[in-house]
Amino acid sequence: SEEATFGIRVFKNGSMGFATVNDPEEIEQACAEALALASASPPDDLNGLDDPRPVEPVNQEPDPAIATMGIGDLVTLGADMLERIKNRDARVVTDSGQVYTVVSERAIATDTGIALSDARSIAGGSFFGMAVSEDEVGSFDHDGQNVLSAAALRGELESAADRFVVKTL
């Protein structure tokens, strides 16, 4: 699924208010809500914004291949991982798991002159389950991995699946 989230933080006389919306058409309403919350909240000396200063950029460009991975690709990869776990040891039962991609952009702008943004993409997956043999249940455990490169995803999830099997036995 795709989602946009806009967070508005307002500082007023040492008090803070915060509101979020998913629809850009509702940003003005979120600003009003954040202002109302700041007006009703007690002040705190630690609330406020820092002065602008240089920030070192993150030297990791988002992998555009992560954004192009479709649901079918992820379902196939998830099914392959379940099959891998089952083939490693049939006693291991995967109770739940996930394979996912996240593509995001974040930005901050303040009236003190701070203006930053970054974009990122992450792909990953995880497994949760246990080993079951007749009347014995092994340890509940989990494993998973996040990566910044679509090309690395399958290999890293295979390694996580193999570790998961060993940990549940």
Disulfide bonds with the S-S distance in Angstrom:
none
